[in-house]
Amino acid sequence: MPDNTGRDARMKKEELTSGEDNKKQIIDLLTKLMKNASLNNDNAKDIGFVMPATDAEPEKFVRLSDLERSLEDMALVHEIAINEKFQLKPTNPDTPHYLIQKTVKDAYWNLLREQLSQEPPCYTMVIQLLLDIKETFKSLMRGNNDRALNAILVVLDENTIRQLAEEHGSAVLEHNLHFIINVMGMACCPARDEEIAALKRETEPITQLRGIMEVLDKMKLDMANFVLAVTRSQFVRYSVDYERKKFAELLALCGDEFPATMEWLKRNNPFNKERNSASADTADSADGYTSSNLEVRMVRLMDVQMPEYYIDAYQELIQPKMDHPFPELLKLDFERIVQLKECAMRLSVCACVMQLTCAAIQTLANHPKRRDLSSKLAILSTDYPGKVEQKELLESLYVQVLDTITSHAEEPNGPLVIGSTKLALKTQILSINSNMPVYGVIWRKLMQYMRELLMAEREEHVSFPICFRDYREGAAEMAGQFKRIVSHNFEVYGNFYLKSMQEG
């Protein structure tokens, strides 16, 4: 099935208007998004997005209709920009609002069923529904498939529909529903193919019509999320400007009292380290320190350049033993950074186990059981380090490794795995920690990959660390999230960081 939601892929990017309020820009962009996806104010009450939990507030659902008021919370603007998987979603079925909406919809469809059961049947509601469907198609297919849209306008013409209802009664449903479902099959994205097939199998007209409306609502949401994806760069730009403005207001009101942030920057400033070293070694020298002693590479972001050594500062935050106070100007990303740290620890432990296992049982290196083992290790490590201690985790991982290599040895032409090999592997796996050379190399490879991805203009130019081959998707996603957090944070606060370090 073709994905015909791509009509907005050719949209021209809007230029930012100098001096325009950033909050208004975000609202205008979302208003356009709703219009392009045929979302009205009623839809805006039924859809929204989940704001993840922070250190101060639990997870919450924000309706699209509440967005303008919610944008006063900078965390929401930040979430739109940072979360690459940010999507509009329907209201959670467990909420009172959803239950109310369901009751209203049930009453509507019961009334429609009553109208059609009258003698003679009343087709007023059916006709209006068909006209509403036509308007939805006009939005979903405008500029993408004009030929199909013209056919829709002809078939679902109001006069034609009314005439068919008057002259042939129930044929107005039979004829039009078959046509509508076929058009939906052409217009929907692949994710809706199964639902379209189910609509074609449905034989009860009212159930089929209700199903059509429900799938069309999902197609509107698909369109909205597609538009959101292709305009993502605009959201990021607006968010940076909005957060800069809010930070400037905070500075004017409270001054630059961010002690944890200042200590974090100073700890990771190589010029401070060199200055201290030069002062100790050449106490009598008048020019013991010069900024030319260090060559600094720059990371090019949207409209600022970040010295490479700032990557060390951001990576410090995800080190397992990091126990310094968390920088105030990264508080919006505190939970995300904690999740990154935990993800990096899980991936590194699992990658280390896979490395040790494949080195000990070399026939497993290119065997189908390798993928099965890596998947099971990932599942077993899900609760590490939050709920499971490393010792307990490693014991569980070894049990799984033992099960895999035992079944591998029992295969026809399987390897001979002697007891001493199993014992040595067990000792190695249970000894995994930050001091283990193999684990240390794997951790450094991951940190280097994250660094190179952040510095590279194009992702394909970055070499992926082979030791994470079993966890490529997870490592790439984690590194991408790290890049978004660092880039956004330095875009917003970078000039303040640089100025503070110069003055310090």
N, C-alpha and C positions, 0 to 999 in steps of 0.2 A: 504493500500500500504506500502511495506517496505521502509524504508529510507536507501538507499544504499550508501549514502555519508559517511558512517561510517568507511570506510576503513582506514582512517588516525587516527582513535581512538587508534590504536595499535602502532602508531609511537613512537619510543624511543626519549626521550628528549635529546637534544644535550647538551653536557657539554660546559661551557664557557671556551674559551681559554684565558689563562692569557696574558694580555697585548694587546689583539686584540682590535682594535678600535671599540667602541660601535656603532657608526653610521654605520660602515661597517657591523656589526652583524645584525642590523635592516634591512639594504638593502638586505643582503644575505638571511635573513629569508623571506622577502617579495618576493624576486626573486624565491625562492623555492616554495612559496605559489602560485605564478603565474604559475609556471611550473606544479605543482600538479593539479591545476584547469584548465589546458589547456588554460591559458590566454596569448596571445601574445602581442607584442608592440601596435598593433592596438587596442586590447581590453583595454589596459592600458590608451588609450586616451579617451575611452568612459565611464570608470568607475572611481570612486574615493570615497571621503567621505566628509561630511560636517563638517567644523570646526566651533564650536559655537562662538557666539559673545563674545568679552572680553570688558573690560572697555576702551580699546584703539582701537579695530578694530571691524568692523561688521562681521556678519556670512559670510563665504566664502566656496566655493567648491574647493577641492584640487584633481586634477586628479592623478591617480596612476603613470602615466608617469612622473609627476612633483615631485614625492615624494623625490627623492634623493636631489634635489635642495631645496625642502621645509624643509627637515630635519635640515637645518641650523637654522630654527626657533624652539627653544626648546619647544615652546607651542604645536607644532604638536606632538612631541615625547611624551610629557606629556599627551596629549589628548588620544593617542592610549592606554596608560597605565591605565589612570584613568577611562575612559568611558567604562563601562562594556557592553554598548549597541553599541559600536563602530562597524560599519559595512561598507563594501564597497557597493556603490550604483551606479546605472547608472547615466549618466549625466542628469542634470535637463532639461526637455523638453523646458524650456523657454530660454535656453542659445543659442547663435549663433552657437557654436560648434555642438550642437544637431541638429539644423536645417540644417547645412551643411551636417552632416552625413546622415540625413534623405533624403536629396536631392540625395546624392550619391547612397544610397540604392535603392531609387525609380527608379533611372536610371538603376541600375543593373537589377532589376526585370523586368523592361520594355524591356530591351535588351534580357533577357532570354525568355520572352513571344514572342518576335519577332522571335528568333531562332526556337522556337517550332512551329511557324506559317508558317515557310518556307515550300516549297514543293520541295524535301522531308524535313521533320523536321531535324534540327541540334541538336544533343544531347551532344555536347562538354561541354557546361556549366553545364548541368545536371549531367554528369558523374563526373566532378570535384567537384560539390557540394556533391554528394554521397560519394566521397572519403574523402572530408573534414569532413563529418558527421562521417565516420568510425574512423578518427583520434580523433575526440572529444570523441567518445565512448571508445576508447582505454584509454584515460586519466581518464574519469569519472568512469570506471568500473574496471580498472586495480587492481588486487589483492583483489577484492571484490566479483566478480562473474565470475570466469574464464570460467565456462561452457557457460554462456550467451555471454561472450566476444568472445569465440571461434566461436560461431554461427554467430556473427556479422562479424567476419573476413572472414568466408566462404561465407556468403550471399553477403557482400559488397566487395568481391574480385574484383580487377580492371578488370582482364580478363573476369570474369563472367559478370560484369556489361556491358562491351563493347560488348560482344557477344550477350547479351540480347537486347541491344539497336539496334544492327545491324540486328538481326533476327526478333525481335518482336516490335520494335519501342516504342510506348507509354507504353508498358507493363513494361518497365524499371522503369517508375514512379509508376504505379499502384501496381506492385508487391513489390517494395522496400519501398514505403512510408507506406504501411500498416504494414510491418515488423518493420520499424524504429519507428513508433508511439507506437507499442506494447512494444518494448524494452524500449522506453522512459518511458512508464508507470511503468515498473519494476524498472527503475533506479532513477526516480525522488523522491524528498521528497514530503510529503503529500501536501505541499502548492501548488504544480503544478498539482495536480490531476484534478482540474476543467479545466485547460487549455489543458491538454491531452485529456479529454473528448470532448472538443470543436474541437480539431484537428481531432478526429475520425468522428465527424459529418460533417466536411467540405468536399465538393464534388469537388470543383474546384482545379485541381492539383497544379497550381502555387501558389494560395493562401494558400493551405495546406503546400506546400514546404516552403514558406516564414514563415508561422507560426511555422513550425518545427525548422527553424534556430533561430527564435526569442526566442522560449522556451528553446532551447539548450543554447543560450547565458545566459538566466536566470539560467539554471542549473549549468553553469560554475560559475556564481556569487554565487549561493548557496554553491557550493563546496569550493570556495575561502573563504567565510565567515565561513564555517565549519572548514576549516583548520586554519583560523585565531582564532577561538574560542578555538580549542584544543592546540594551541601554545601560548595562551594568557599569560601564566606564563612566557614564554621566553621574550615576549615583555616587561612585567613589569620589569623583571630582567635587561634587556638591558637598559630600560629607566632610572631606578635608577642609574645604573653605568654611563650612559651618562650625567645625570643631576648632579651627584656628580662631574664628571670631569669638567663640565662647571662652577660649583660653585667654585671649587678649582682655576680655571683660574680667576674668578671674584675676589676672595679673594686676589690672588697674585697681581692683577692689582689695586684694589680699597681699599683693607683692609676690616675690618669687620664693616663698617659704616651702621648699620641697626637699627636706634634708635627706630622705632616703634616695631620691632621684640623684641629688648631687653626689652623694657617696658612691652610688652605683657608677656614675659617669667617671668620677675620679679614679676609682679602683681599676677601671678598664681603659684609662687614658695612657697610652704608651709614652707620651711625652712627659707625663708626670714621673713615670718609672725611670725614664732616661735622665730626667733632670735630677732625680734623687741619686741615681747612680753616678752621674757626672759630678755632683756636689761632693759625694763621698770620696771619689777618686782624685778629683782635682780641686780640692778646697781652696787652693791659693790661685787658681786660674780665674782670670777675669771673664773668660768666655767658655766656661766648662760645659755649657749647654747651648745648643742652637737647634732650631726646628729643622734644620737641613740634615741633622743626623739620621733622621728616619725618612724613608721614601713612602709616601702615602698614596695608595690607589683609591680611586673614587668609585662609588656605586651611583649610577645615574638613575634617579627616580623621576617622577612626573615633572616637577619644577624645582627640585633641590638636588644637590649631590651629597652623598653620605660617605665620609671617610671609611675605608674598609674596616678599620679597627673597631668601629661601632658594632660590627657583627659579633665580635668577641663579647661585648657587653650584653647583647641580646641572648647569645648562646649561654652565657653564665646563668641566666634565669631558668634554663632547663637542665642544668647539671644536677644529678641525683643528690649531691651533698650541699647544694646551695642553701645557706641558712641566714643570709643577710636580709634585712628588712626589704620588703618588696617596693620598687619605685612607685611613687604616687601617680606619676603620669602614665603608668601602664595599668592602672587599676581596672579600667574597662575590659582589659584582656586577661585579667588574673586567672579566671577559670579556664580560658582557652590555653594559656601557657601551662597551667597545671596539667591539663589534658595532653598537651604536647610532650611534656616531660614524661608522663606515665606511658604514653605511646612509644616514645623513644626507648624507654627502659624495656618495655615488652618486646618490641621488635629486636632490640639488641640481644636480649637473652635468648629469644627463639632462634635468631640467626646464628648465635654462638653454638647453641645445641646442634643445629643442623650442620654447622661447619665441623664440629668435633665428631658427630656421628658419621658423616660421609667420608671423613678422613680415616676413621677406624674401619668402616665397612664400605670399601671403595666401590663395590658393585651396586651400592644403593644410590650413588651419585647421579646416575642417569636412568634410574629405574622408576616406573610409574608410582611405586610406593613412596617415593620421595615427596611427591605433591600431597599424597594422603597424610603423610607424617607431618609435614609443615602446617597443613590445615588444622590437624588435631592439636598441635602444639599451640597454635594461635588461640584456639578455643579454650584450652586449659589455662592459658595465661590471661584470660579476659579480666579477671578480678585483681590482677597484680598491677601496681603495688598497693592499690587502695585497700583491698580487703584480705589479701593473701601475702604472707611473709615470703621472702625470697627462698629461704630454706625449704619451706613447704612446697612452693612452686617447683623448685628444681627436683624434688623427690617425685612429684607427679609427672614432670616431663620425662624423667628417666624411666619410670614405669611404662610410659607410652613408647619411648624409644626401644625399650627391651621387647615389648610386645611386637613392634614393627620388625625389628631385626630377627626375632625368633621366627615369625611367620615368613620372612624373606628367606631365611636359611632352610625352611621346610619345603620351599618351592622346588620343582624339578630343576636341577643344575644350580640350585641355590648355593651360596657361599658357606664354607665351614667357619662357624663362629665359635671359637673355643672360650672356655670360662674365663681365662685370664684377660681376653679381649673385652668381654662384658664388664669384668671387674675394673679394668683400667678406664673404660668409657664411663662407668658409673662414678668413679673417683673424680674424673675430669668434670663431668656435668655438675656434680654436687659441689665442686670447688669454684664454680663460676662466680666471680665478683669483680669489682672495679680494678682489683690488683692483678687479675689474671691477664697475661700478655695477649692471649687470643681475644678475650673480651675487650681489652683496651684498644686493640687495633680495629675491631669492628665498630666500637663507639666512635673512634676518631674518623673512620671512614664515613659514618653517618653525618657527623658534624661537618666534615669537609664537603660532602655532597650538598648539604643545606647551604653552606657558604657559597659554593659555586653556582647553585641555582639562583641565589639572591643576586649575585653579581652579573649573571649572564643576561643578555638582552633577549635571547631565544632559548627556550627550554631544551630544544633538540641538540644544542651545542654542549650540553652538560653530560659527562659520562656517568652512568649509573654504577654504583658500587656493586661488584659481582657478589660480594658476601651477603647481600640482601636480595639476591635473585628470587628466593622463595617468597619474599614479602614485598615485591616491587610496588604493587598498588598502594599498600599501606604506607611505605616509606615515601613514595612520591606525593601522596596526599598530605602527609605530615609536613614534608619539606615545603610544599606549596602553601600550606596554612601558615607556616613560620614566615615565609616570604611576604605574605599579605599583611601579617601583623607588624613585622618590622618596617615594611615600606610605608604603611599607613601611619604608624606611630612617628616615624621620622619625618614624613611629609608634614604632619601637624606640628610637632614640637622640635624638629631638627634645628631650626634657626635659634631657638632658645637654648638647646643643648650646646651648639657651637659657640654662641656668645658667652654662655656661662663658663665654659672651659677656657675660653680666651681670657676672661676676667679672673678666673681662678688661678 
